């Protein structure tokens, strides 16, 4: 068996084997991953911070009223939802005993006033008599002892007059005390507002809210003519926040009505809530009165704009890989590659690119897809060809 014979027999078999193996490898190789690409463009990028927990819509004024003393509700002049005016009587507890004390005090004051007329009239008469005795003494008609006796009598009567006047003052003060005591049993509106909540019904016993005890107030009064937002911000972000910074407000109850505002105040202390991050409360005012349609107590999210970079290169923040890198598709090799970039201002939506990319370049934004990694073969998604 010569060499040529062996070549004629073995070579075709080897060729067939190579073709079979090659075909198998070709059919079983990994298919290119479909990735979504996004062109690097220009636009505005804002540096923002957001609240750590939901903020709250608050009224410009709100007070929870309770009587100083407890008692049975005798008068309830409002119901929940009523509009009231400043100084309007809202609630009164039974206090007939205090009214009786006031009547007694006023009667005593009247008696004291009459006593003043009597005593002071006598004192004036005594003073005139003393003056007559002095005149007679100067003419030699009466003795010095008679003059001294008249003067002493006048002084005593004058002192009695002053004591009577003091009694009137004391009686008036007693009347004032009874009125103050009655004030402990009444509630008046301290400002124009709306009655939000009433605890108690006519004839029931109302208990005052003692310090440190979770006793509900008798009447919760709010002034919702102007509302604001109070939102907790992370203590790390607090030093960046200043009064006057612009704010975007979104409410769960009104998702299609974004509102604009400004930071009014940053709390001067850190609030430590158990099992939660330390936060600083930030108060936000709306640019325009926002009372219509907003209920006190609504939850709200605030986004405070710290700085704005205009017309800069930017990419979606979600396309960034840890360490300041992005994924690009090499058009020649068809494989995914990483690109180191230098980033600038950033927020949850966009990140400014300072170096590493040019306008129009396309980066991978579908990093969450299975198989997306450096060196993987990939192709642009069918509906992404023109982006």
Rosetta blueprint (number, residue, H / E / L):
1 X L
2 X L
3 X H
4 X H
5 X H
6 X H
7 X H
8 X H
9 X H
10 X H
11 X H
12 X H
13 X H
14 X H
15 X H
16 X H
17 X H
18 X H
19 X H
20 X H
21 X H
22 X H
23 X H
24 X H
25 X H
26 X H
27 X H
28 X H
29 X L
30 X L
31 X L
32 X L
33 X E
34 X E
35 X E
36 X L
37 X E
38 X E
39 X E
40 X L
41 X E
42 X E
43 X E
44 X E
45 X E
46 X E
47 X E
48 X E
49 X E
50 X E
51 X L
52 X L
53 X L
54 X L
55 X E
56 X E
57 X E
58 X E
59 X E
60 X E
61 X E
62 X E
63 X E
64 X E
65 X E
66 X L
67 X L
68 X L
69 X L
70 X L
71 X E
72 X E
73 X E
74 X E
75 X E
76 X E
77 X L
78 X L
79 X L
80 X L
81 X L
82 X L
83 X E
84 X E
85 X L
86 X L
87 X L
88 X L
89 X E
90 X E
91 X E
92 X E
93 X E
94 X L
95 X L
96 X H
97 X H
98 X H
99 X H
100 X H
101 X H
102 X H
103 X H
104 X H
105 X H
106 X H
107 X H
108 X H
109 X H
110 X H
111 X H
112 X H
113 X H
114 X H
115 X H
116 X H
117 X H
118 X H
119 X H
120 X H
121 X H
122 X H
123 X H
124 X H
125 X H
126 X H
127 X H
128 X H
129 X H
130 X H
131 X H
132 X H
133 X H
134 X H
135 X H
136 X H
137 X H
138 X H
139 X L
140 X L
141 X L
142 X L
143 X L
144 X H
145 X H
146 X H
147 X H
148 X H
149 X H
150 X H
151 X H
152 X H
153 X H
154 X H
155 X H
156 X H
157 X H
158 X H
159 X H
160 X H
161 X H
162 X H
163 X H
164 X H
165 X H
166 X H
167 X H
168 X H
169 X H
170 X H
171 X H
172 X H
173 X H
174 X H
175 X H
176 X H
177 X H
178 X H
179 X H
180 X H
181 X H
182 X H
183 X H
184 X L
185 X L
186 X E
187 X E
188 X E
189 X L
190 X L
191 X L
192 X L
193 X E
194 X E
195 X E
196 X E
197 X E
198 X E
199 X L
200 X L
201 X L
202 X L
203 X L
204 X L
205 X E
206 X E
207 X L
208 X L
209 X L
210 X L
211 X L
212 X L
213 X L
214 X L
215 X L
216 X L
217 X L
218 X L
219 X E
220 X E
221 X E
222 X E
223 X E
224 X E
225 X E
226 X E
227 X E
228 X E
229 X E
230 X E
231 X E
232 X E
233 X E
234 X E
235 X H
236 X H
237 X H
238 X H
239 X L
240 X L
241 X L
242 X L
243 X L
244 X L
245 X L
246 X E
247 X E
248 X E
249 X E
250 X E
251 X E
252 X L
253 X L
254 X L
255 X L
256 X L
257 X L
258 X L
259 X E
260 X E
261 X E
262 X E
263 X E
264 X E
265 X E
266 X E
267 X L
268 X L
269 X L
270 X L
271 X E
272 X L
273 X L
274 X L
275 X L
276 X L
277 X L
278 X L
279 X E
280 X E
281 X E
282 X E
283 X E
284 X E
285 X E
286 X E
287 X L
288 X L
289 X L
290 X L
291 X L
292 X L
293 X L
294 X L
295 X L
296 X L
297 X L
298 X L
299 X E
300 X E
301 X E
302 X E
303 X E
304 X E
305 X E
306 X E
307 X E
308 X E
309 X E
310 X E
311 X E
312 X E
313 X E
314 X E
315 X E
316 X E
317 X H
318 X H
319 X H
320 X L
321 X E
322 X L
323 X L
324 X L
325 X E
326 X E
327 X E
328 X E
329 X E
330 X L
331 X L
332 X L
333 X L
334 X L
335 X E
336 X E
337 X E
338 X E
339 X E
340 X E
341 X L
342 X E
343 X E
344 X E
345 X E
346 X E
347 X L
348 X L
349 X L
350 X E
351 X E
352 X E
353 X E
354 X E
355 X E
356 X L
357 X L
358 X L
359 X L
360 X L
361 X L
362 X E
363 X E
364 X E
365 X L
366 X L
367 X L
368 X L
369 X L
370 X L
371 X L
372 X L
373 X L
374 X L
375 X L
376 X L
377 X E
378 X E
379 X E
380 X E
381 X L
382 X H
383 X H
384 X H
385 X L
386 X L
387 X L
